[in-house]
């Protein structure tokens, strides 16, 4: 049985739970997320792991890189990630990594980039199941009319992250 080591990270727009297995980050999730237990159960099942409240080198590095990101000193992360989900979800999450800092795209555009233009709803659901928020930047996916739509950390957090990236500082 594996162990997912977890610790809290206090960001300017809400608390995050960071989790690692061995030398990879598998969790960066909003503490306020609805139905959080679904994400935790999926990770535990897929990774055959239990949770333990202790730090690790990878969690310390993730926190350091998040600090740099929130201070406007980092535009890309270099933390090894471990995606735990279905093959389709992993495909969507890997595609999120290709969205450049400071840019957004719609769920429809993301579906097109996955060569699945009719799978917008499925892509949106996979995006919503992302357990590696910020590192796999699901906040950069917006509605086709440029509106901010659902986000696990709440729309205020999504706006904060996009303002930080688009303007160099949050506008909250």
C-alpha positions as CSV (number, residue, x, y, z in Angstrom):
1,X,0.0,0.0,0.0
2,X,1.3,3.4,-1.0
3,X,1.1,6.6,1.2
4,X,-0.1,9.9,-0.1
5,X,1.7,12.5,2.1
6,X,-0.4,15.6,2.5
7,X,0.0,19.2,3.8
8,X,-1.9,22.4,3.6
9,X,-0.7,25.4,1.5
10,X,-2.3,28.8,2.2
11,X,-2.6,30.7,-1.0
12,X,-3.8,34.3,-1.5
13,X,-7.0,33.0,-2.9
14,X,-7.8,30.0,-0.7
15,X,-6.3,27.0,1.0
16,X,-4.9,24.1,-1.0
17,X,-4.2,20.6,-0.1
18,X,-1.0,19.3,-1.6
19,X,-0.3,15.6,-1.8
20,X,2.6,13.5,-3.0
21,X,3.3,9.8,-3.6
22,X,7.0,9.0,-3.6
23,X,8.6,11.7,-5.7
24,X,5.6,13.0,-7.6
25,X,2.9,15.5,-6.9
26,X,-0.5,13.9,-7.2
27,X,-2.7,16.5,-5.5
28,X,-3.1,20.2,-5.4
29,X,-6.8,20.7,-4.6
30,X,-8.8,23.5,-3.1
31,X,-9.8,22.9,0.5
32,X,-13.2,24.4,-0.2
33,X,-14.0,22.1,-3.1
34,X,-17.5,20.6,-3.1
35,X,-17.4,16.8,-3.2
36,X,-13.8,16.7,-2.3
37,X,-14.2,13.2,-1.0
38,X,-14.8,11.9,-4.6
39,X,-11.3,13.2,-5.7
40,X,-9.6,11.7,-2.6
41,X,-11.4,8.4,-3.0
42,X,-10.3,8.2,-6.7
43,X,-6.7,9.0,-5.8
44,X,-6.7,6.4,-3.0
45,X,-8.2,3.8,-5.2
46,X,-6.1,4.4,-8.4
47,X,-2.8,4.8,-6.5
48,X,-3.7,2.1,-3.9
49,X,-2.8,4.5,-1.2
50,X,-3.8,5.9,2.2
51,X,-3.3,9.4,3.3
52,X,-0.9,10.6,5.9
53,X,-0.4,14.2,7.2
54,X,3.3,14.7,6.7
55,X,5.5,16.7,4.4
56,X,7.9,15.5,1.8
57,X,10.6,17.0,-0.4
58,X,8.2,17.2,-3.3
59,X,5.6,19.0,-1.2
60,X,8.2,21.5,0.0
61,X,9.3,22.2,-3.6
62,X,5.6,22.5,-4.7
63,X,5.0,25.0,-1.9
64,X,8.1,27.0,-2.9
65,X,7.1,27.1,-6.6
66,X,3.5,28.1,-5.6
67,X,5.0,31.0,-3.5
68,X,7.0,32.1,-6.6
69,X,3.9,31.8,-8.8
70,X,1.8,33.9,-6.5
71,X,4.5,36.5,-6.2
72,X,4.7,36.8,-9.9
73,X,8.2,35.3,-10.2
74,X,7.2,32.0,-11.8
75,X,5.2,31.3,-15.0
76,X,5.9,27.6,-15.3
77,X,6.2,24.7,-12.9
78,X,8.8,21.9,-13.0
79,X,7.4,19.5,-10.5
80,X,7.0,15.9,-11.5
81,X,3.2,15.2,-11.7
82,X,1.3,12.0,-11.2
83,X,-2.2,12.0,-12.8
84,X,-4.6,9.5,-11.3
85,X,-7.7,8.9,-13.4
86,X,-9.1,7.3,-16.6
87,X,-7.1,7.4,-19.8
88,X,-9.5,10.0,-21.1
89,X,-9.1,12.2,-18.0
90,X,-5.3,11.9,-18.3
91,X,-5.4,12.9,-21.9
92,X,-7.4,16.1,-21.0
93,X,-5.1,16.9,-18.1
94,X,-2.0,16.5,-20.2
95,X,-3.5,18.8,-22.7
96,X,-4.0,21.4,-20.0
97,X,-0.2,21.5,-19.5
98,X,0.0,22.9,-23.1
99,X,-2.0,26.1,-22.3
100,X,0.6,28.8,-22.0
101,X,0.7,31.1,-18.9
102,X,-1.4,34.2,-19.4
103,X,-3.7,32.7,-22.0
104,X,-7.1,31.1,-21.9
105,X,-9.2,28.9,-24.2
106,X,-12.7,27.6,-24.2
107,X,-13.8,24.1,-23.4
108,X,-14.8,23.8,-27.0
109,X,-11.3,24.8,-28.2
110,X,-9.8,22.3,-25.7
111,X,-12.1,19.6,-27.1
112,X,-10.9,20.5,-30.7
113,X,-7.2,20.3,-29.6
114,X,-7.9,16.8,-28.3
115,X,-9.4,15.9,-31.8
116,X,-12.8,15.4,-30.1
117,X,-14.8,18.5,-31.1
118,X,-18.1,17.0,-30.1
119,X,-16.9,15.9,-26.6
120,X,-17.1,19.4,-25.0
121,X,-19.2,18.2,-22.1
122,X,-16.9,15.2,-21.4
123,X,-13.8,17.4,-21.6
124,X,-15.4,19.9,-19.2
125,X,-16.2,17.0,-16.8
126,X,-12.6,15.8,-17.0
127,X,-11.3,19.3,-16.5
128,X,-13.5,19.6,-13.3
129,X,-12.1,16.3,-12.0
130,X,-8.5,17.6,-12.2
131,X,-6.8,16.9,-8.8
132,X,-3.7,19.0,-9.7
133,X,-5.2,22.5,-9.8
134,X,-2.8,25.3,-10.8
135,X,0.0,22.8,-11.8
136,X,-2.4,21.5,-14.5
137,X,-3.9,24.9,-15.2
138,X,-7.6,24.1,-15.5
139,X,-8.3,27.7,-14.5
140,X,-7.2,28.8,-18.0
141,X,-10.3,27.1,-19.5
142,X,-13.3,29.4,-19.8
143,X,-16.7,29.5,-21.5
144,X,-17.1,30.0,-25.2
145,X,-18.4,33.5,-24.5
146,X,-15.3,34.3,-22.5
147,X,-17.2,33.9,-19.2
148,X,-15.7,32.4,-16.1
149,X,-17.4,29.1,-15.6
150,X,-17.2,26.5,-12.8
151,X,-14.0,26.1,-10.9
152,X,-13.2,23.8,-7.9
153,X,-11.7,26.7,-6.0
154,X,-14.7,29.0,-6.8
155,X,-15.0,31.7,-9.4
156,X,-13.2,34.3,-7.2
157,X,-10.1,32.1,-7.1
158,X,-10.3,31.5,-10.8
159,X,-10.5,35.3,-11.4
160,X,-7.6,35.8,-9.0
161,X,-5.4,33.3,-10.9
162,X,-6.3,34.7,-14.4
163,X,-5.8,38.3,-13.2
164,X,-2.4,37.3,-11.8
165,X,-1.4,35.7,-15.1
166,X,-2.9,38.2,-17.5
167,X,-2.0,41.4,-15.6
168,X,0.9,40.5,-13.4
169,X,-1.1,41.0,-10.3
170,X,-4.5,40.0,-9.0
171,X,-7.3,42.5,-9.4
172,X,-9.4,41.3,-6.4
